Amino acid sequence: MGGQPPHAAEGAATLSRHVTAPSSVVKSVGESQGGPLAVGQPVPDFTLVDQYGVDVSLSSARGQRNAVVVFYPAAFSGICRGELRSIRDGLEDFQTDDIQVFTISCDSMYTLRAWADAEGHFFPLLSDFWPHGEVARRYGVFDDEEGFALRGTFLVDRDGVLVWSEVLGIGQGRDFTAYRAALARLRESQGTSAS
């Protein structure tokens, strides 16, 4: 794969997969920030406040764990509720010794705290509230017209390089099957397993 960084593991080309939202969504998003990130490129770091008011940075996982960054449009909405329940109920694929999940919406910290308490979410629910949608913009998944993040999932290796992504429109729920397959391939290439 031509865009693969020189330090990428042998066979890493099989890790990459990129699915985009319908062209109408990509067009409106792409006008402001150039579309979603490219596989094989370093991802932007961020520091956002979680549902408890604590600053959480993507770089906290760098060098130690892989990361999955999951953008979703809004707390308490139907599809988002199902997606985050899937993360909560399958946490072994999202938060272990070798993977850390970072979920991000443009909701306020207070909304995220109420949602975490109501749903039993104890993994990081990060607020991209202000500047509104700034991190989502940097990842190419902010919808400027609607004011929320699209459903973007970004699997990042320990070196901070994007190895797989999926971006879906607002009405398209994720089932995380493709993510789990990409995580399994990443773990195999790194010689690790879920722990």
C-alpha positions in Angstrom: 0.0 0.0 0.0 1.6 3.2 -1.1 0.6 5.4 1.8 1.8 2.9 4.4 4.3 4.4 6.9 7.8 2.8 6.8 7.4 1.5 10.4 4.2 -0.4 9.6 4.1 -4.1 10.4 4.5 -6.6 7.6 1.1 -7.3 6.1 -0.5 -4.2 7.5 -2.0 -3.4 4.2 -4.7 -6.0 5.0 -5.7 -3.9 8.0 -7.0 -0.9 6.1 -10.6 -0.5 5.2 -12.4 2.7 4.6 -16.1 3.1 4.2 -17.7 6.5 3.6 -21.1 7.9 4.2 -23.4 8.6 1.3 -22.0 11.1 -1.2 -24.4 13.8 -0.1 -23.1 13.6 3.5 -19.4 13.4 2.4 -19.9 16.4 0.2 -21.3 18.6 3.0 -18.7 17.4 5.4 -15.8 17.5 2.9 -16.4 21.2 2.1 -15.2 22.3 5.5 -12.3 20.0 6.3 -11.5 17.8 3.4 -13.2 14.5 4.5 -12.3 11.8 6.9 -8.7 10.9 7.7 -6.7 8.6 5.5 -5.6 5.1 6.6 -1.8 5.0 7.1 -1.6 8.6 8.4 -1.0 9.8 12.0 -4.2 10.9 13.7 -4.6 14.2 15.4 -4.2 14.2 19.2 -6.9 15.7 21.3 -7.7 16.5 24.9 -11.4 16.6 25.9 -13.3 16.6 29.1 -15.1 13.3 30.0 -18.4 12.8 31.7 -16.7 13.3 35.1 -15.0 16.6 34.2 -11.6 15.0 33.8 -9.3 15.9 30.9 -8.6 12.8 28.7 -6.1 12.8 25.9 -5.7 10.4 23.0 -1.9 10.6 23.5 -2.4 8.9 26.9 -2.6 5.6 25.0 0.3 6.2 22.6 3.1 3.7 22.9 1.1 1.5 25.3 -2.3 0.6 23.8 -4.1 0.8 20.5 -7.1 3.1 20.5 -10.5 3.3 19.0 -12.1 6.7 18.6 -15.8 6.5 18.2 -17.8 9.6 17.1 -21.5 9.6 17.5 -24.2 12.4 16.9 -26.0 12.7 20.2 -26.5 11.2 23.7 -30.0 9.9 24.4 -30.8 9.3 20.7 -32.0 5.9 19.6 -29.2 4.7 17.3 -26.5 6.2 19.5 -28.0 4.5 22.6 -27.8 1.1 20.8 -24.3 1.7 19.6 -22.9 2.7 23.0 -24.7 -0.2 24.7 -22.9 -2.4 22.2 -19.6 -1.0 23.4 -20.6 -1.3 27.1 -21.8 -4.9 26.6 -18.7 -5.9 24.5 -16.1 -3.9 26.4 -13.5 -6.7 25.9 -13.2 -5.4 22.3 -13.0 -1.7 23.3 -11.2 -1.3 26.6 -8.5 -3.9 27.7 -4.8 -3.9 28.3 -4.2 -3.5 24.5 -7.1 -1.2 23.4 -8.7 2.0 24.8 -12.0 3.4 23.6 -12.6 7.1 23.3 -16.2 8.0 22.5 -16.9 11.5 21.4 -20.0 13.6 20.8 -20.7 17.4 20.7 -22.9 17.1 23.8 -21.9 19.0 27.0 -20.1 17.2 29.9 -23.3 17.5 31.9 -25.4 15.7 29.3 -22.8 13.0 29.0 -22.7 12.5 32.8 -26.5 12.1 32.9 -26.4 9.7 30.0 -23.5 7.7 31.6 -25.4 7.4 34.9 -28.6 6.4 33.1 -26.9 3.8 30.9 -24.1 2.5 33.1 -21.3 3.7 30.8 -18.0 3.8 32.7 -15.7 4.2 29.7 -14.8 7.7 28.5 -17.6 9.7 27.0 -15.8 12.8 25.8 -17.4 16.2 25.1 -16.4 18.0 21.9 -18.8 20.8 23.0 -16.5 23.8 22.8 -15.1 24.9 20.5 -18.1 23.1 19.1 -17.1 20.0 17.1 -13.4 21.0 16.8 -12.1 17.4 17.2 -14.8 16.0 14.9 -13.7 18.6 12.3 -10.1 17.5 12.6 -11.1 13.9 12.0 -13.3 15.0 9.0 -16.6 13.9 10.5 -18.3 17.1 11.6 -21.5 18.1 9.8 -21.4 21.9 9.8 -25.0 22.2 8.6 -26.5 20.0 11.4 -23.9 20.8 14.1 -23.0 17.2 15.1 -20.5 14.5 14.4 -21.2 11.7 11.9 -20.8 8.1 13.0 -17.0 7.8 12.6 -15.0 4.9 14.0 -11.2 5.2 13.8 -8.9 2.3 14.9 -5.4 3.7 15.8 -2.3 1.7 16.5 0.1 2.2 19.4 2.2 4.6 17.3 -0.8 6.9 16.6 -1.3 5.8 13.0 -4.8 5.1 11.6 -5.1 1.5 10.5 -8.9 1.3 9.8 -11.9 3.6 9.7 -15.5 3.6 8.9 -17.7 6.7 8.5 -21.5 6.4 8.3 -24.3 9.0 8.0 -26.6 9.9 10.8 -29.3 7.3 10.1 -26.9 4.4 9.6 -26.2 2.5 12.8 -22.9 0.6 13.4 -22.8 -3.0 14.4 -19.1 -3.0 15.0 -18.5 -6.3 13.1 -16.1 -4.8 10.7 -14.3 -3.0 13.6 -13.9 -6.3 15.5 -12.4 -7.9 12.4 -10.0 -5.0 11.9 -9.0 -5.2 15.6 -8.4 -9.0 15.3 -6.1 -8.4 12.3 -4.3 -5.6 14.2 -3.8 -7.8 17.2 -2.5 -10.6 15.0 0.0 -8.3 13.3 1.2 -7.1 16.7 1.3 -10.6 18.2 -1.3 -9.8 20.9 -4.7 -10.9 21.9 -7.6 -9.6 24.0 -6.7 -9.4 27.7 
